[in-house]
Amino acid sequence: MNTKKLDRLDYTYKLLVVLGLIITATVLASDIVIPILISGIFAVVLLPFIKRAEKKVSPTLAIVIVLVVAFLIFVCLSWLTISQVSALVKDLPNLETKFNTLIDRVSSELQDKFGMSAREQNQLLKNSLANLGGYATNLFAATTNIISLLVQVPIYIFLFLIYREKFKAFILAFLVDESEITWRSEVEGVIQGYISGLLLVTLIIAVLNSAGLLLLGIDHAIFFGVLSGVLTIIPYVGIFIGATLPVIMALLTKDSIWYAIGVVAIFSFVQFLEGNFITPRITGSKVSINALAAIVALLIGGKILGIAGMILAIPALGVVRIILSHTRYLKPFVILIEDSTVKPDTEPAMQPPEEQEL
């Protein structure tokens, strides 16, 4: 066996060991890893703004200014969301009355058409409420995790941006050949393009769903439309969760079941547009991965990190594809990942390594 093959095996072995350690750490400490991964992605997204600000002020001050502006934007969006939620909360007593009326009507239908006794119905309702209690517990835990994220993420982003030169030195030391750093600008382009595209897709879906619900006259249409847009960041599952609440609202507040059917029709149509036209045109060429690789990545991400893993899976796989394509011994794996029918927006950087800018 020649020296080249030995080097290749040695490099592959070391890489597999590192990947194994990363996956193990992710599984055992997901509550720590998730904020770090999210912070890393947002740090890359904010990097162009940081570089512009650094031309006028010191690096530390530039980071502080950009983070403060991003935080203010987040606060404004949160205020709008809270105002919509407050309106829904005020309407809860009225919705409770209508819910009880709906339950009585369904109970009569079950007894008349299916012969289900009141005792059987009560048992069914009891089981449903027990499941609902479990969902409420999970919701409380999720809320606690979100609050924790809001505290950790800004700190991690600040530190990532402050110490980004150290990360650059680490990557250069890890690579077999320093000429392989040409993928770095592509990685930045993929993450920045994918996240910005995802935000645009979310906005479009929110507007379309809100408009459809307003046309149907569904109460709190804007809230449900925006919520459905945000939930689209959860691949495949988010759209179904987002459609459930307005369907329930239609059943509670409308006299005809056709309103609920109309909600399903609107969300199905918007989902068709999103899957076939909106997302492929806006974010499809950013990552350039095939459907099989995307599905496998979503399943693995969901298994390891839950919903957060599903959200992070696609951009992470896009980054892996770029790294593999510029790593001498691992290029064949790109064939299994990339989508040959899509031309990536970001072409490999051709300038010498010393001209690359982090």
C-alpha positions in Angstrom: 0.0 0.0 0.0 1.6 3.3 -1.1 2.0 6.4 1.0 -0.9 8.2 -0.7 -3.4 5.5 0.3 -2.1 5.4 3.8 -2.5 9.2 4.1 -6.1 8.9 2.8 -7.0 6.1 5.2 -5.4 8.0 8.1 -7.3 11.2 7.3 -10.6 9.4 6.8 -10.1 7.5 10.1 -9.4 10.7 12.0 -12.4 12.5 10.4 -14.7 9.6 11.3 -13.4 9.7 14.9 -14.1 13.5 15.1 -17.5 13.1 13.6 -18.3 10.3 16.0 -17.3 12.5 19.0 -19.4 15.4 17.7 -22.5 13.3 17.3 -22.0 11.7 20.7 -21.6 15.1 22.3 -24.7 16.3 20.5 -26.9 13.4 21.6 -25.7 13.6 25.3 -25.7 17.4 25.6 -28.3 18.6 23.1 -29.5 21.4 25.4 -25.9 22.8 25.2 -25.2 22.0 21.5 -28.5 23.5 20.1 -27.8 27.1 21.3 -24.2 26.9 20.0 -25.3 25.7 16.6 -28.0 28.3 16.3 -25.6 31.0 17.4 -23.0 29.9 14.9 -25.5 30.1 12.0 -26.7 33.6 13.1 -23.1 34.7 13.6 -22.4 33.9 9.9 -25.6 35.6 8.8 -24.6 38.8 10.7 -21.0 38.7 9.5 -21.4 40.9 6.4 -23.0 43.6 8.5 -20.1 43.3 11.0 -17.5 43.7 8.3 -19.2 46.8 7.0 -19.4 48.3 10.5 -15.8 47.5 11.2 -14.7 49.8 8.4 -15.9 52.8 10.5 -15.6 51.6 14.2 -13.6 49.1 16.2 -14.4 45.4 15.8 -15.9 45.1 19.3 -18.1 48.2 18.9 -19.2 47.0 15.4 -20.3 43.7 16.9 -22.2 45.4 19.7 -23.9 47.8 17.3 -25.1 45.1 15.0 -26.3 42.9 17.9 -28.2 45.8 19.4 -29.9 46.5 16.1 -30.8 42.8 15.6 -32.1 42.7 19.2 -34.3 45.8 18.6 -35.8 44.2 15.4 -36.5 41.0 17.4 -38.2 43.1 20.1 -40.4 44.8 17.6 -41.5 41.5 16.1 -42.1 40.1 19.5 -44.3 43.0 20.4 -46.4 42.5 17.3 -46.7 38.8 18.2 -47.7 39.5 21.8 -50.4 41.9 20.7 -51.9 39.3 18.5 -51.7 36.7 21.3 -53.3 39.1 23.7 -56.3 39.6 21.4 -56.7 35.8 21.2 -56.5 35.5 25.0 -59.3 38.1 25.5 -61.5 36.0 23.2 -60.9 32.8 25.1 -64.1 33.0 27.3 -66.2 33.3 24.2 -64.4 30.5 22.5 -64.9 28.3 25.6 -68.6 28.8 25.4 -68.6 27.9 21.7 -66.4 24.9 22.4 -68.9 23.5 24.9 -71.7 24.0 22.4 -69.6 22.1 19.8 -68.9 19.3 22.3 -72.7 18.9 23.0 -73.5 18.9 19.3 -70.8 16.3 18.6 -72.0 14.2 21.6 -75.5 14.1 20.2 -74.2 13.1 16.7 -72.1 10.3 18.2 -75.0 9.0 20.2 -77.5 9.2 17.4 -75.4 7.8 14.5 -72.9 5.5 16.2 -74.8 4.5 19.4 -71.9 5.7 21.6 -73.2 6.1 25.2 -72.5 9.1 27.4 -70.2 7.0 29.5 -68.1 6.0 26.6 -67.9 9.5 25.4 -66.8 10.7 28.8 -64.1 8.1 28.9 -62.9 9.2 25.4 -62.9 12.8 26.5 -61.0 11.9 29.7 -58.3 10.2 27.6 -58.1 13.2 25.3 -57.7 15.6 28.2 -55.0 13.4 29.7 -53.1 13.7 26.4 -53.8 17.4 26.4 -52.2 17.6 29.8 -49.1 16.0 28.4 -49.0 18.5 25.5 -49.4 21.3 28.0 -46.4 20.0 30.0 -44.3 19.8 26.8 -45.4 23.3 25.8 -44.3 24.6 29.2 -40.9 22.9 28.8 -40.6 24.3 25.3 -41.3 27.8 26.6 -38.6 27.4 29.2 -36.1 26.3 26.6 -37.0 29.3 24.4 -36.3 31.7 27.3 -33.0 29.9 27.9 -32.1 30.3 24.2 -32.9 34.0 24.2 -30.3 34.4 27.0 -27.6 32.1 25.6 -27.7 32.9 21.9 -26.7 36.6 22.0 -23.8 35.7 24.3 -22.6 32.9 22.0 -23.0 35.1 18.9 -20.9 37.8 20.4 -18.2 35.4 21.4 -18.2 33.7 18.0 -17.7 37.0 16.3 -15.0 38.2 18.7 -13.0 35.0 18.4 -13.7 34.2 14.7 -9.9 34.5 13.9 -9.3 31.6 16.3 -11.8 29.5 14.5 -10.1 30.4 11.2 -6.8 29.2 12.6 -8.3 26.0 13.9 -9.8 25.2 10.5 -6.6 25.9 8.7 -4.7 23.6 11.2 -7.3 20.8 10.7 -7.3 20.7 6.9 -4.9 18.5 5.0 -3.9 21.3 2.7 -4.3 25.0 3.3 -5.3 25.5 -0.3 -8.6 23.8 0.6 -9.8 26.9 2.5 -11.4 28.1 -0.8 -14.7 26.6 0.4 -14.9 29.1 3.3 -16.6 31.9 1.2 -19.0 29.3 -0.2 -20.0 28.2 3.3 -20.7 31.7 4.3 -22.7 32.2 1.1 -24.8 29.0 1.7 -25.6 29.9 5.3 -26.4 33.6 4.6 -28.4 32.8 1.4 -30.3 29.9 3.0 -31.3 31.8 6.1 -32.2 35.0 4.3 -34.2 32.9 1.8 -35.9 31.0 4.6 -37.0 34.3 6.2 -38.4 35.5 2.8 -40.3 32.2 2.4 -41.7 32.5 5.9 -42.9 36.1 5.1 -44.5 35.0 1.8 -46.3 32.0 3.4 -47.5 34.2 6.3 -48.9 36.8 3.9 -50.7 34.2 1.7 -52.2 32.3 4.6 -53.3 35.5 6.4 -54.9 36.8 3.2 -56.8 33.5 2.7 -58.0 33.4 6.3 -59.2 37.0 6.1 -61.1 36.2 2.9 -62.9 33.4 4.7 -63.6 35.7 7.7 -61.7 33.5 10.2 -61.2 35.2 13.6 -57.6 36.2 14.4 -56.6 35.5 10.8 -53.4 37.4 10.9 -52.2 35.6 14.0 -52.8 32.2 12.5 -51.3 33.2 9.2 -48.1 34.5 10.7 -47.9 31.4 13.0 -48.3 29.1 10.0 -45.5 31.0 8.2 -43.1 30.7 11.2 -43.9 27.0 11.5 -42.9 26.3 7.9 -39.3 26.4 9.1 -40.1 22.9 10.5 -40.0 20.8 7.3 -43.1 18.7 6.4 -44.5 18.9 9.9 -44.9 22.6 10.4 -47.6 23.2 7.8 -49.9 20.6 9.4 -49.5 22.1 12.9 -50.1 25.6 11.5 -53.3 24.5 9.8 -54.8 22.8 12.8 -55.5 25.9 14.9 -57.4 27.9 12.2 -59.4 24.7 11.4 -60.4 24.5 15.1 -61.2 28.2 15.1 -63.5 27.8 12.0 -65.3 24.9 13.7 -65.9 26.9 16.8 -66.9 30.2 15.3 -68.7 29.3 12.1 -72.0 27.6 11.5 -70.9 25.6 8.5 -68.2 23.0 8.2 -67.4 24.4 4.8 -65.3 27.1 6.5 -63.0 24.5 8.0 -62.8 22.8 4.6 -62.0 26.2 3.1 -59.1 26.6 5.6 -57.7 23.2 4.6 -58.1 24.1 0.9 -56.2 27.4 1.4 -53.4 25.8 3.3 -53.1 23.0 0.9 -52.9 25.4 -2.0 -50.3 27.6 -0.3 -48.3 24.4 0.6 -48.4 23.4 -3.1 -47.0 26.8 -4.1 -44.4 26.7 -1.4 -43.1 23.2 -2.2 -43.2 23.6 -6.0 -42.4 27.2 -6.8 -41.6 29.4 -3.8 -38.9 27.4 -1.9 -37.2 25.9 -4.9 -36.8 29.3 -6.5 -35.7 31.2 -3.3 -33.7 28.6 -1.3 -33.4 25.6 -3.6 -30.1 26.6 -5.3 -28.5 27.8 -2.1 -27.7 24.3 -0.8 -27.9 22.2 -3.9 -28.7 18.8 -2.3 -31.0 16.1 -3.6 -34.3 15.0 -2.1 -33.0 11.7 -0.7 -30.1 13.3 1.1 -32.5 16.1 2.4 -35.0 13.5 3.8 -32.2 11.4 5.4 -30.7 14.6 6.9 -34.1 15.7 8.3 -34.7 12.2 9.9 -31.2 12.1 11.4 -31.5 15.7 12.6 -34.9 15.1 14.1 -33.7 11.9 15.8 -30.7 13.6 17.4 -32.0 17.2 18.2 -35.7 17.0 17.7 -37.4 19.9 16.0 -34.2 22.0 16.2 -32.3 19.3 14.4 -34.9 19.3 11.6 -34.5 23.0 11.2 -30.7 22.9 11.2 -30.4 19.8 9.0 -30.6 21.3 5.6 -28.1 24.2 6.0 -25.8 21.8 7.9 -25.9 19.3 5.0 -25.3 22.2 2.5 -22.1 23.1 4.5 -21.0 19.5 4.6 -21.4 19.2 0.9 -19.2 22.2 0.3 -16.5 21.0 2.7 -16.5 17.5 1.1 -16.2 19.0 -2.4 -13.0 20.8 -1.4 -11.5 18.0 0.7 -9.2 15.9 -1.5 -10.0 12.5 -0.1 -13.8 12.9 0.4 -15.0 14.3 -2.9 -16.7 11.1 -4.0 -19.3 11.6 -1.2 -20.5 14.7 -2.9 -22.0 12.6 -5.6 -24.4 11.1 -3.0 -25.5 14.5 -1.7 -25.6 17.1 -4.4 -28.5 17.7 -6.7 -27.0 17.6 -10.2 -30.2 19.3 -11.7 -29.6 22.5 -9.7 -26.7 24.9 -10.2 -25.6 26.4 -6.9 -25.7 30.2 -6.7 -22.3 30.3 -5.1 -19.4 29.1 -7.3 -16.2 27.9 -5.8 -13.8 30.7 -5.0 -10.8 30.7 -7.4 -8.6 33.2 -5.8 -5.5 32.1 -3.8 -6.0 31.3 -0.1 -4.3 34.4 1.1 -6.9 36.6 -0.7 -9.8 34.9 1.1 -11.4 37.0 3.8 -13.1 35.6 6.9 
